[in-house]
Amino acid sequence: MKDIITSSGFVWHTPATGPPKLYFVDASLHYDILAYNFHKTRGTFKNYNLALNWARTPMTGYPRRLTIDRTGNLWVPLYDGRGIIQVDPDENKILQYIPMPAKRVGACIFGGPGYDILYVSTIGYGHKDDPELRPQGDQGGTIFAFRDLGVKGWAPEQYRMDMDKIPNSVQLI
């Protein structure tokens, strides 16, 4: 991965066949969602492609902390976009938009006993470094639960970092 300054979200997809993929929101340039193949043995990324060209969508706001369902589709919250989108990353296409009663949508993840509930967090107002006032009727600061979407997510996995695979150029603090 080169020329990456910052990301506003990423999620791993580990299909039964094929290499694992990392979907990555590139917040340093155009908020595109990039897909990188990951070589497990070498611990390296290669062959990225565009999973969603943000500039070509009709959406407002910015993609944030996304998640993935068992069919391989991405669920992407839209900060300043008042909703979430379901994305088919193989077709570079938005499948649906789900509006929300909050302007600042921050993150989403599947949960519940069958991982069939999409939990979506929103961001509130009134923090000391936040000059924006809450718009009338905005429910920012709330966590919403969406049921009956017809999809399931994955159980979360504990992250395990292989310290031997961290490049020497990375400074550990």
DOTISE-652141 format. One record per residue: x, z negated, y of N, C-alpha, C in turn; residue in one letter. Coordinates in steps of 0.2 Angstrom, whole numbers, padded with zeros to 4 digits, always signed. Last residue first. Example, Ala and Ser with C-alpha at 12.3 -4.5 7.8 and 13.67 -1.06 7.14 Angstrom:
<atoms>
+0064-0035-0011+0068-0036-0005+0064-0039+0000s;+0066-0039-0028+0062-0039-0022+0066-0039-0016a;
</atoms>
This chain:
<atoms>
+0027-0096+0013+0027-0102+0018+0026-0108+0014i;+0036-0082+0008+0032-0087+0006+0033-0093+0011l;+0037-0066+0013+0040-0072+0015+0035-0077+0013q;+0041-0051+0005+0036-0056+0006+0039-0063+0008v;+0052-0044+0000+0050-0043+0007+0045-0048+0009s;+0052-0046-0014+0057-0050-0010+0055-0049-0002n;+0036-0046-0020+0042-0042-0018+0046-0047-0014p;+0030-0054-0034+0030-0054-0027+0036-0051-0024i;+0031-0056-0048+0029-0049-0045+0029-0049-0038k;+0033-0069-0051+0039-0065-0052+0037-0058-0049d;+0021-0075-0049+0026-0076-0043+0032-0071-0044m;+0006-0070-0051+0012-0070-0055+0018-0070-0049d;-0008-0080-0048-0003-0075-0045+0003-0076-0049m;-0025-0079-0052-0018-0082-0054-0013-0077-0052r;-0041-0084-0048-0035-0080-0046-0029-0083-0049y;-0054-0085-0059-0049-0089-0055-0043-0084-0054q;-0069-0075-0056-0063-0077-0060-0058-0081-0056e;-0086-0075-0056-0080-0076-0053-0074-0078-0058p;-0096-0064-0066-0094-0071-0065-0087-0071-0061a;-0103-0050-0057-0099-0053-0062-0097-0060-0060w;-0120-0045-0055-0113-0045-0053-0109-0048-0059g;-0134-0033-0058-0130-0040-0059-0123-0039-0057k;-0149-0026-0051-0142-0026-0053-0139-0033-0055v;-0161-0027-0046-0160-0022-0051-0153-0021-0054g;-0165-0035-0036-0161-0029-0034-0160-0024-0040l;-0171-0048-0037-0174-0042-0039-0171-0036-0037d;-0165-0057-0023-0167-0057-0030-0170-0050-0031r;-0154-0064-0011-0158-0058-0013-0159-0057-0020f;-0153-0077+0000-0152-0075-0007-0157-0069-0009a;-0142-0082+0014-0148-0078+0011-0147-0077+0004f;-0137-0094+0024-0135-0090+0018-0142-0088+0015i;-0135-0094+0042-0139-0095+0036-0136-0091+0030t;-0129-0090+0053-0127-0096+0051-0131-0098+0045g;-0142-0081+0061-0135-0082+0060-0133-0089+0058g;-0155-0077+0064-0154-0083+0060-0147-0083+0057q;-0163-0073+0080-0157-0072+0075-0156-0078+0071d;-0172-0075+0089-0174-0074+0082-0169-0073+0077g;-0162-0069+0102-0169-0072+0101-0171-0070+0093q;-0145-0071+0099-0150-0067+0101-0157-0071+0099p;-0134-0084+0105-0138-0082+0099-0144-0078+0102r;-0121-0078+0115-0126-0082+0114-0130-0080+0108l;-0103-0078+0115-0109-0074+0114-0115-0079+0112e;-0091-0085+0115-0095-0085+0121-0102-0081+0120p;-0082-0094+0105-0087-0089+0104-0092-0089+0110d;-0074-0105+0103-0071-0099+0105-0076-0093+0105d;-0083-0115+0099-0080-0116+0105-0076-0110+0108k;-0099-0108+0093-0092-0111+0092-0088-0111+0098h;-0111-0102+0095-0110-0108+0098-0103-0111+0096g;-0118-0095+0079-0116-0094+0086-0114-0101+0089y;-0115-0090+0062-0118-0092+0068-0115-0091+0075g;-0115-0077+0050-0111-0081+0055-0115-0083+0061i;-0121-0077+0033-0121-0074+0040-0117-0079+0045t;-0119-0072+0016-0118-0077+0022-0118-0074+0028s;-0129-0069+0002-0126-0066+0008-0126-0071+0014v;-0130-0067-0015-0130-0072-0009-0126-0069-0004y;-0140-0059-0026-0135-0058-0021-0135-0063-0015l;-0143-0063-0043-0145-0065-0036-0139-0063-0031i;-0138-0062-0055-0143-0056-0053-0145-0058-0046d;-0131-0070-0064-0127-0066-0059-0131-0060-0056y;-0139-0078-0071-0137-0071-0074-0133-0067-0069g;-0139-0090-0063-0137-0090-0070-0135-0083-0074p;-0130-0086-0047-0136-0087-0052-0134-0087-0059g;-0122-0072-0039-0123-0079-0042-0129-0080-0046g;-0112-0061-0030-0117-0062-0035-0117-0069-0038f;-0109-0061-0012-0107-0062-0019-0113-0063-0023i;-0104-0057+0005-0109-0057-0001-0105-0058-0007c;-0102-0060+0022-0099-0060+0016-0105-0060+0011a;-0108-0059+0036-0101-0060+0035-0098-0059+0028g;-0117-0052+0049-0117-0053+0042-0110-0053+0040v;-0124-0055+0063-0117-0056+0061-0117-0057+0053r;-0138-0054+0066-0133-0049+0068-0126-0049+0064k;-0151-0057+0055-0145-0059+0058-0141-0054+0060a;-0161-0053+0045-0163-0056+0052-0157-0060+0055p;-0157-0037+0038-0157-0045+0038-0158-0047+0045m;-0160-0023+0028-0159-0026+0034-0160-0034+0033p;-0151-0014+0017-0155-0019+0017-0155-0023+0023i;-0149+0003+0012-0147-0002+0017-0153-0008+0017y;-0141+0012-0002-0147+0009+0002-0144+0004+0007q;-0131+0020-0004-0137+0021-0008-0143+0018-0005l;-0118+0030+0004-0123+0024+0004-0129+0025+0000i;-0104+0037-0004-0111+0037-0002-0114+0031-0001k;-0094+0042-0012-0093+0040-0005-0099+0041-0002n;-0095+0042-0026-0098+0048-0022-0097+0047-0015e;-0088+0031-0030-0086+0037-0033-0089+0043-0029d;-0095+0020-0023-0088+0022-0021-0086+0029-0024p;-0110+0018-0017-0107+0021-0023-0100+0024-0021d;-0115+0004-0009-0111+0010-0009-0109+0012-0016v;-0127-0005+0000-0125-0004-0007-0122+0003-0007q;-0126-0015+0014-0127-0008+0011-0124-0009+0004i;-0134-0027+0025-0129-0025+0020-0131-0018+0017i;-0136-0031+0042-0138-0030+0036-0133-0029+0031g;-0132-0031+0056-0139-0033+0054-0141-0032+0047r;-0120-0027+0061-0124-0022+0059-0131-0024+0056g;-0111-0037+0064-0114-0034+0070-0118-0028+0068d;-0105-0034+0048-0104-0038+0054-0106-0034+0060y;-0112-0031+0034-0111-0027+0040-0111-0032+0046l;-0107-0032+0017-0111-0035+0023-0108-0031+0029p;-0109-0022+0003-0105-0023+0009-0109-0026+0015v;-0107-0019-0013-0111-0022-0009-0108-0025-0003w;-0103-0005-0024-0101-0010-0019-0107-0013-0015l;-0105-0002-0041-0107-0001-0034-0105-0007-0030n;-0103-0004-0055-0097-0002-0051-0099+0000-0043g;-0112-0010-0062-0112-0003-0062-0106+0000-0058t;-0111-0024-0058-0108-0022-0065-0109-0014-0066r;-0105-0024-0041-0110-0026-0046-0107-0023-0053d;-0094-0032-0029-0096-0027-0034-0101-0029-0039i;-0093-0036-0012-0093-0038-0019-0095-0032-0023t;-0084-0039+0004-0089-0035+0000-0088-0038-0007l;-0083-0044+0020-0081-0046+0013-0086-0044+0008r;-0087-0030+0030-0084-0036+0029-0083-0038+0021r;-0089-0016+0041-0089-0019+0034-0085-0025+0034p;-0098-0017+0056-0091-0016+0053-0092-0019+0046y;-0110-0008+0066-0106-0014+0064-0100-0012+0060g;-0121+0004+0060-0118+0001+0065-0114-0005+0062t;-0121+0020+0050-0122+0013+0051-0119+0010+0058m;-0120+0033+0046-0125+0032+0052-0125+0024+0054p;-0103+0037+0042-0110+0034+0041-0114+0033+0047t;-0091+0042+0046-0096+0047+0044-0103+0044+0042r;-0083+0031+0048-0085+0035+0054-0090+0040+0052a;-0081+0027+0034-0085+0023+0039-0087+0027+0045w;-0080+0033+0019-0078+0035+0026-0083+0032+0031n;-0077+0025+0005-0082+0026+0010-0079+0027+0017l;-0066+0027-0003-0073+0025-0006-0078+0026-0001a;-0053+0038-0004-0058+0035+0001-0064+0034-0003l;-0039+0032-0014-0044+0037-0011-0049+0034-0007n;-0022+0030-0019-0028+0027-0016-0033+0034-0014y;-0011+0029-0029-0016+0034-0029-0022+0031-0025n;-0007+0012-0033-0005+0019-0032-0011+0023-0031k;+0002-0004-0033-0004+0000-0032-0002+0007-0031f;+0009-0014-0046+0009-0010-0041+0003-0006-0040t;+0013-0021-0058+0010-0025-0052+0010-0021-0046g;+0017-0015-0070+0021-0015-0064+0019-0020-0058r;+0005-0018-0078+0012-0020-0080+0017-0020-0074t;-0006-0013-0070-0005-0020-0072+0002-0022-0074k;-0008-0004-0056-0004-0003-0063-0003-0011-0065h;-0023+0001-0049-0018-0004-0049-0014-0004-0056f;-0029+0012-0036-0028+0010-0043-0022+0005-0044n;-0039+0008-0022-0032+0009-0025-0032+0008-0032y;-0050+0014-0010-0049+0012-0017-0042+0013-0020a;-0056+0009+0006-0051+0012+0002-0051+0010-0005l;-0067+0011+0018-0066+0007+0012-0062+0011+0007i;-0063+0010+0036-0065+0014+0029-0064+0009+0023d;-0060+0005+0048-0065+0001+0044-0067+0005+0038y;-0050+0012+0054-0057+0014+0055-0062+0011+0051h;-0038+0001+0055-0039+0008+0058-0046+0009+0059l;-0038-0012+0051-0033-0010+0056-0034-0003+0059s;-0047-0014+0041-0049-0016+0047-0044-0014+0053a;-0051-0007+0027-0045-0007+0031-0048-0008+0038d;-0056-0015+0013-0059-0013+0019-0053-0013+0024v;-0054-0010-0004-0051-0013+0002-0054-0011+0009f;-0054-0012-0021-0057-0009-0015-0056-0013-0009y;-0043-0009-0034-0044-0013-0028-0048-0010-0023l;-0046-0007-0051-0046-0004-0044-0046-0010-0039k;-0037-0005-0067-0041-0009-0062-0041-0006-0055p;-0039+0011-0076-0035+0006-0073-0039+0001-0068p;-0049+0014-0091-0046+0015-0084-0043+0009-0081g;-0063+0004-0097-0058+0010-0097-0055+0011-0091t;-0070-0007-0091-0068-0007-0098-0063-0002-0100a;-0064-0010-0074-0068-0007-0079-0065-0008-0086p;-0063-0021-0063-0059-0020-0069-0063-0017-0074t;-0061-0022-0046-0065-0019-0051-0061-0018-0057h;-0059-0033-0032-0057-0030-0038-0062-0027-0043w;-0061-0032-0015-0064-0034-0021-0060-0030-0027v;-0060-0037+0002-0057-0033-0003-0061-0036-0010f;-0060-0037+0020-0063-0039+0014-0060-0034+0008g;-0054-0034+0032-0059-0038+0033-0063-0039+0026s;-0036-0033+0034-0042-0031+0030-0047-0036+0032s;-0022-0026+0043-0027-0031+0042-0033-0029+0038t;-0012-0016+0041-0011-0022+0045-0015-0028+0044i;-0004-0005+0031-0010-0009+0032-0008-0015+0036i;+0006+0004+0028+0003+0005+0035-0003+0001+0035d;+0003+0005+0010+0008+0006+0016+0003+0006+0023k;+0004+0000-0006+0000+0000+0000+0004+0000+0006m;
</atoms>
